[in-house]
Amino acid sequence: MTFRSIVLIATVAVLALGAANLVPAAGPAVPDESNGGSSYIGEKACKKCHFKQHKTWKGMKHAAAWDVLEEKFRDPAEVDGDGNACISCHVTGWGKADAGGFVNATESEHLLGVQCEACHGPGSLHAEQGKVMLEEKRKHYEPGEETNITLRTTACSTCHNPHISHAEYSDG
């Protein structure tokens, strides 16, 4: 392990202690080990640095995914023909409550809709590292940031199935 790696890890650990405002008030999130130990933080946290991308997202149908879901389908017991909860495609972090993902509309209001983390994975480590990298870049430009973000393009097919239309889901 290099000296720089040790310094980076120590800095991230110190920042993690002060990053409590990034974790939702729904309770402490258990990190998602499949994404390097990161937890869900919601689109407002992403917006702090990625405001142009956030503005684009706000104009997309994904941002309104929760709003267009009829009230009766917001119940996790409402499932499609494959047994998938309808709500699962209209929120971020479904099935990942232990990592700070969606629990319900009251506790997880910050995860309503299909947000950044639905495709990129939980973002707490990325946000923490972003603070460290911003400080470093202020001192001197350093390319090659390790992001702790996963580009999961195959995640689209979880909700967007090319073999069946939304109307077919709606019709049962």
Phi, psi and omega in degrees: 000133182278162178301318180298319178298318180296316179297317180297314179298315179297318180295317178297319179298316179295315179296325180300324179295329180263006185260023183301333180289349178275340182267132183300155182290356183293356181125168182293134180269139174273126183304147177273103184295337179290346179235042176074015179091016182276156176233165184285139182234343178090161188295332180294325177291322179294323183300332183305326180247330186251056186292327178292316179294323179296318179297319178297315180300319181301333179272359182265159177296332180302322181296330183259014184303322179289319183297327182273352179281118181302146183309317183295336180271358178281350177282124180302342179284342178282114184236159176274185182298339179265003180086009178274134178294134179303320181301333187300333180266002185241006178224171180252133177083025179299135179078006182236036182302327180293343177252022179085011179286182185303132175248302176199171187296334180280308183285335186238036181304329181288356180241015178288140182089173179266101188259184181312312186288348176295327179258322186268353181086169181305140190248010184298317180292323177298316180296317178297314181293327178300322178296316180297313183294324178298316177298317179296318181292332176294326179285313179194148181290129180227101179288163174094032179300131171275124193263339186059029177240137181255128173269099184255078182294335179288347178296337180303320185290349176298320179252327181261091181267118183291349184263354180213140182269164177299323179300321178293325174296315182297323182283351178096000000 
